[in-house]
Amino acid sequence: MNIIFFGPQGSGKGTQAKIIAKELQLAHISTGDLVRSTKGELKKEIDSYINKGNLVPDELMIRILKERLSHEDCKNGFILDGFPRNLVQARELDKITKIDKTFEISIPDDESIKRLSARLSCKNCGSVFNTITNPPKQKDKCDSCQSELFQREDDKPKAIEKRLEIYKEQTSKLLKHYNSIKINGLQSIELVKKDIEEFI
Ligand code: AMP
């Protein structure tokens, strides 16, 4: 089964994608994680887009995604988290694979801003915390590996604004294209998961 999760920044789509992928033994493909983990020459170029809240150019993103989809763990199906972001990407995806279900986890803008402004990420293992809803046990230290926590450059106010603008102008247009199922993202993680599972 191939699934897409849409949702504005901070909607919890990454959290849900991780949980459901594990349960259904699907590959979880977060294109944000993919581009953030790029090394070498390409990293500088990619960071210049990400840090300002802009999208990585389609051609580059599609190349990275196609490479990832060719891995063995995608044979049983996958959950896309962060792709496609616009119509160009959606059309490319339609050419190479069939999508069975898509969901939009929906939250209002002020909730996105609140959640992202409070988000802290681990420099070492990538664990994510939230100073309001899921604070680390020790201030600015990761619970799992004790490394330092930091605020992602694109979780700062100006970049958040830009990311939400792109979501509204480009990504939300895809919801109709895929006949996406809307889920209320203001509920607890457990209830959002339950709602999604009812449709799978
Ligand atoms: P995310 O963690 O999904 O919010 O993605 C973080 C950043 O990675 C985005 O703001 C973009 O700069 C880049 N990115 C992730 N997915 C895509 C995509 N499908 N197309 C273009 N850029 C992307």
Residues whose N, C-alpha, C, O or C-beta is under 5 A from the ligand:
A	BS01	AMP	T31 G32 D33 V35 Y49 I50 G53 N54 L55 V56 M61 D81 G82 F83 P84 R85
